[in-house]
Amino acid sequence: MNLSQRMQTLTGGGSDGWDVFIKARKMIAEGTPVTELTIGEHDIRTAALILQDMHKSALGGHTGYAMVPGTDTLRDTVAKRTSERTGVPTTHDNVLITPGGQSALFAAHAAACDPGDTALYLDPYYATYPGTIRGVSAIPHAIQTRAEDAFQPRASDITAHAQTAKSLLINSPNNPTGTVYSRDTLVGIAKVCMDNDLWLISDEVYDTQVWEGEHISPQSLPDMAERTLVVGSMSKSHAMTGSRCGWVIGPEKVIAHLITFATHTTYGVPGFIQDASVFALDQGPNFEAEIAAPFKRRRAIAQRVLSGQNTIGLIPTQGAMYLMLDIRATGMTGDDFANALLDEHHVAVMPGESFGQAAAGHIRVAMTIDDADFEQALHTLTAFAEARAA
Ligand code: PMP
């Protein structure tokens, strides 16, 4: 029996980018301690108060099928938060609750693209993007951003490929680079989308992790709400990665179709998870800032540690839980650097090449371990890079 081409070619025939991560996990399973700076997951767990609310909801009986579009309360809460944060009038009819941002990315591409359509995305990119696009039988096309621009995309680079495309996927604050797109960047992107009639899929799962400047949702730019599908999630903002709760925000007509799509794919998100998400969102912006605070602190630690040397370049990033480091002065590829660092010093980072061509010669460091260990790991990493450069 043959599987569909879609399944067989989901990762494009290459590695899915997780090799070093898998190798590190194997070493740990075999008893070797490894400092893991790989995965985008907080070093704290979901807050006890949120879990208590989840427990209360489940014991209270919210364990049956939940409403497929999401509960009215959660859709209202997400809509209100979006209106407050962006100024775009949003009601629950603009919101579909999904099992995490990943599922929202898939649904948004299913809404935007027919089989065979070209879907644009920006390199470097979060590792699931091309597979998500192939998952809806569209054709992923990466557009490179540049290290010398601190990975702010250039509208002219996108324009060159926009005519034949159906959608453009962006992500700010960005994983893996930490770049927060400026207003100018977003205005340029919006113009390309309008000139070429593209859907804009805006992955904003890191919207609470901004260390400098401000997060601007492109749906708030003139005439963009009607062609923008925003992907959001509880994972990063509320340390609820395992709860699998996210959303798509878009025009009412699109959401109506996506509700039908959800009926035939996910059939909704558990009610007790949605209730706990309402509780978590009701804690307000101060709670979100508390969840984000460790990354902001560690970014400052990294700026301090790396300021004393010239071998590693710290890409000047403004958000998200990652650092993008330029290690080209070592003469190594990101892949070789990450593998050697893991083998020799038991520190695991992600090679830039896991995220596309534009981040070759770079590594991504997740700021997801405690401050003292993080600082120690950076010293180890720097000493290793300096020795290799020499
Ligand atoms: N988008 C980006 C850029 C991510 O980094 C992640 C998770 N690492 C997701 C989407 C998906 O997150 P989730 O499904 O947990 O909401």
Residues whose N, C-alpha, C, O or C-beta is under 5 A from the ligand:
A	BS01	PMP	G40 G100 G101 Q102 Y126 N171 N175 D203 V205 S233 S235 T241 G246
